[in-house]
Amino acid sequence: MNDEKVFVPPIKTQGIKTKLVPFIKKYADVDKNSIWIEPFFGSGVVGFNLAPEKAIFSETNPYLVDFYLQLKKGTITSQIIREHLEENGRLLSEKDETYYYVVRERFNSTHSPLDFLFLNRSCFNGMIRFNKRGEFNVPYCHKPQRFSKAYITKVVNQVIHVEQLFRNHDWSFQCQSFEKTISEAPGNAFIYCDPPYIGRHVDYYDSWDEEQEQRLCDALKRSGHQFLLSTWDHNQYRENQYLQTIWGFCSKVNQEHFYHVGAREKNRVPMTEALMMNFTPLG
């Protein structure tokens, strides 16, 4: 199961679950009559790989949602993206850091989904982070030759894969709170939540704290739907206390995972992941 090929989406996000997709799929009780609900869809790697016939992908980051909305509408296409990355990649190779900040300033003014993808692929560690004014503020990765032909083709192929998924699946994208998404979930919904990890580094688009973790738990309980929650269990230094205090009513399964924190290989640290669920897992 762990050797299963996993499709990587075009937009990177912190904590992307690429290597955990086979683990999560084992416990996702979804069939052709189910509607997959993701209130924190992020990169989309889990839902895009499960590829349910019907899905609602929701996020509070409007730029992430807009990228996929425009791709679904055909306002941007894989060919348009190729041309944008080729032209802006050429200018980056010529002007280096100066041009990165030109694009960053332009994005903070126009919010172009094309520039959002470009920044996501040329910023430090592929991070998505905004300041209190709502401006993208991740620094440059200092790789002026980043957009080689092979790299652009790799990103474009990822976009093409999403375009193909859109043709055969009934998927919608919404920019709204997790509470609204969960409260509006239809009767045949299965909810998968991957919120920012409480007690970890959560400087993404919104902060995340104990009050929000409790609100999420309460919303899921009120919904009455089956759900899966991705979170962290423990590392070599400490444990996630909220698995007992907030999520103690759930079943739990674990898998070890590795994260890169920072730019150096020595910062590759093991973390035991937890999947919390309000049903008894088979097997």
C-alpha positions in Angstrom: 0.0 0.0 0.0 2.8 2.4 0.8 4.3 1.9 -2.6 1.1 3.3 -4.2 1.9 6.2 -6.6 0.6 9.5 -5.2 -0.2 12.4 -7.4 1.4 15.7 -6.1 -0.8 18.8 -6.8 0.6 22.0 -8.3 0.3 24.2 -5.1 2.5 23.2 -2.2 1.5 23.9 1.4 3.1 23.3 4.8 2.5 19.9 6.2 1.5 18.4 2.8 0.3 14.8 3.3 1.9 13.3 0.2 3.6 10.4 2.0 0.6 9.8 4.3 -2.1 9.5 1.5 -2.0 5.7 1.4 -2.4 5.6 5.3 -5.3 8.0 5.2 -7.0 6.2 2.3 -7.2 3.0 4.4 -9.6 4.7 6.8 -11.6 6.9 4.5 -15.0 5.3 4.3 -16.1 6.8 1.0 -18.1 5.2 -1.8 -19.8 6.5 -5.0 -22.8 7.7 -3.0 -20.7 9.7 -0.5 -19.8 13.4 -0.7 -16.2 14.0 0.4 -16.0 17.2 2.5 -12.6 18.9 3.3 -12.9 22.0 5.4 -9.1 22.5 5.3 -8.2 21.3 1.8 -4.8 23.0 1.6 -2.8 21.4 -1.2 -5.7 19.1 -2.0 -3.3 16.1 -2.0 -5.6 13.8 0.0 -8.9 14.5 -1.8 -7.3 14.7 -5.2 -5.8 11.3 -4.7 -8.9 9.7 -3.3 -10.8 11.2 -6.2 -14.3 10.9 -4.9 -17.1 11.4 -7.5 -18.5 14.3 -5.4 -16.5 16.6 -3.2 -16.6 20.0 -1.5 -13.1 21.5 -0.9 -13.1 24.5 1.4 -10.4 26.8 2.7 -10.1 30.2 4.4 -7.2 31.2 2.1 -8.9 33.0 -0.8 -5.9 32.8 -3.1 -5.6 29.0 -2.9 -9.4 28.6 -3.5 -9.2 31.1 -6.4 -6.4 29.2 -8.1 -8.5 26.1 -8.4 -11.7 27.9 -9.2 -10.0 29.7 -12.1 -8.5 26.4 -13.3 -11.9 24.7 -13.1 -13.6 27.5 -15.0 -10.9 27.5 -17.7 -9.9 31.1 -17.0 -6.4 29.7 -16.5 -5.2 26.6 -18.2 -2.2 24.4 -18.2 -1.0 26.1 -21.4 -1.4 29.6 -19.9 0.4 28.4 -16.8 3.3 27.1 -19.0 3.6 30.4 -20.8 3.5 32.4 -17.5 6.2 30.2 -15.8 8.4 30.3 -18.9 8.3 34.1 -19.2 8.6 34.9 -15.5 11.1 32.1 -15.0 13.3 33.7 -17.7 13.0 37.1 -16.0 13.9 35.5 -12.6 17.0 34.0 -14.1 18.1 37.4 -15.5 17.2 39.6 -12.5 17.3 37.1 -9.6 16.1 38.3 -6.3 15.0 41.7 -7.6 12.4 40.1 -9.9 11.0 37.8 -7.2 10.1 40.8 -5.1 8.6 42.5 -8.2 6.3 39.6 -8.6 5.5 39.4 -4.9 4.6 43.1 -4.8 2.5 42.6 -8.0 0.6 39.6 -6.4 -0.1 41.6 -3.3 -1.8 44.2 -5.5 -3.6 42.1 -8.1 -3.8 38.6 -6.5 -3.2 36.9 -9.8 -3.5 33.1 -9.4 -0.7 32.7 -11.9 1.6 34.8 -9.7 0.4 32.9 -6.7 1.7 29.7 -8.3 4.9 31.3 -9.4 5.6 32.6 -5.9 4.7 29.3 -4.3 7.3 27.6 -6.5 10.1 30.2 -6.1 9.7 31.3 -2.4 11.6 29.9 0.5 10.7 26.2 1.2 7.4 26.6 -0.8 5.8 28.2 2.2 2.4 30.1 2.2 2.5 32.8 4.8 0.8 36.2 5.1 1.3 39.2 7.3 -1.3 41.0 9.4 -2.2 43.1 6.4 -2.9 40.0 4.3 0.2 40.4 2.2 2.2 37.4 1.0 5.5 37.8 2.8 7.6 34.7 2.3 11.2 35.6 1.2 13.0 34.4 -2.0 14.5 30.9 -2.2 17.6 32.2 -4.0 17.4 29.8 -6.9 17.4 32.0 -10.1 17.5 28.9 -12.4 14.5 27.3 -10.6 12.3 27.3 -13.7 14.2 25.0 -16.0 12.3 23.3 -18.9 12.0 20.1 -16.9 10.7 21.8 -13.8 8.1 23.8 -15.7 7.0 20.6 -17.4 6.7 18.9 -14.1 4.4 21.6 -12.7 2.4 21.8 -15.9 1.8 18.1 -15.8 0.5 18.4 -12.3 -1.9 21.1 -13.5 -3.0 18.8 -16.4 -3.8 16.1 -14.0 -6.1 18.4 -12.0 -7.8 19.5 -15.3 -8.5 15.9 -16.1 -9.9 15.2 -12.7 -12.3 18.2 -13.1 -13.7 16.7 -16.3 -14.8 13.5 -14.5 -15.7 14.6 -11.0 -18.3 16.9 -9.4 -16.1 19.0 -7.3 -16.7 22.5 -5.8 -14.4 24.9 -4.1 -15.4 27.4 -1.4 -13.7 30.1 0.6 -15.4 29.9 4.0 -14.9 28.9 7.6 -14.7 25.3 8.7 -17.8 25.7 10.8 -19.9 26.8 7.8 -18.6 24.0 5.6 -19.3 21.4 8.3 -22.7 22.8 9.2 -23.8 22.7 5.5 -22.5 19.1 4.9 -25.3 17.0 3.4 -26.6 13.7 4.8 -24.3 11.5 2.8 -21.1 13.5 3.8 -17.8 12.0 5.0 -15.7 14.8 6.5 -11.9 14.8 6.4 -10.2 17.5 8.5 -6.5 18.5 8.3 -6.4 21.7 10.4 -3.2 23.4 11.4 -1.5 21.3 14.0 -2.2 22.7 17.4 0.9 23.2 19.5 3.1 23.2 16.3 4.2 26.0 13.9 0.9 27.2 12.4 1.8 30.5 10.7 -0.1 29.7 7.5 -3.1 31.9 6.8 -5.0 31.8 10.1 -3.5 31.1 13.5 -4.8 28.0 15.4 -5.2 27.6 19.1 -7.1 25.5 21.7 -10.3 27.5 21.3 -10.4 26.7 17.6 -9.5 23.1 18.1 -12.5 22.8 20.5 -14.8 24.6 18.1 -13.8 22.1 15.4 -14.5 19.2 17.6 -17.9 20.7 18.6 -18.8 21.3 14.9 -18.0 17.7 14.0 -20.0 16.3 16.9 -23.0 18.5 15.9 -22.8 17.4 12.3 -23.5 13.7 13.1 -21.3 12.7 10.2 -18.4 10.2 10.1 -15.1 12.1 10.1 -11.4 11.6 10.0 -9.0 14.1 11.6 -5.3 14.3 10.8 -3.1 15.6 13.7 0.1 14.9 15.5 0.5 12.4 18.3 4.0 12.8 19.7 7.6 13.3 18.8 10.8 12.7 20.8 10.2 15.7 23.0 6.5 15.9 23.8 3.0 14.6 23.3 -0.2 16.2 21.9 -2.3 16.6 25.1 -5.4 17.4 23.2 -5.8 13.9 21.9 -7.0 13.1 25.4 -8.7 16.3 26.5 -10.6 17.2 23.3 -10.5 14.1 21.1 -10.6 11.4 23.7 -13.9 10.0 22.5 -12.4 9.1 19.1 -10.7 5.9 17.8 -7.0 6.5 17.0 -4.5 5.0 14.6 -0.9 6.0 14.2 1.9 6.2 11.7 5.4 7.6 11.9 6.2 10.4 9.5 9.1 12.7 8.8 9.0 16.5 8.5 11.6 18.9 7.3 11.8 22.0 9.6 14.1 24.5 8.0 16.5 24.0 5.1 18.9 21.4 6.5 18.7 17.6 6.3 19.6 17.4 10.0 16.3 19.1 10.8 14.4 16.1 9.3 12.6 15.0 12.5 10.3 12.0 13.1 6.8 12.6 14.2 4.1 10.1 15.0 1.0 11.1 13.2 -2.5 10.3 14.5 -5.8 9.8 12.6 -8.7 10.4 14.9 -12.1 9.1 13.9 -15.6 8.8 15.4 -16.1 5.2 14.1 -14.3 1.9 14.7 -11.8 1.3 12.0 -11.9 -2.1 10.3 -8.8 -4.3 10.5 
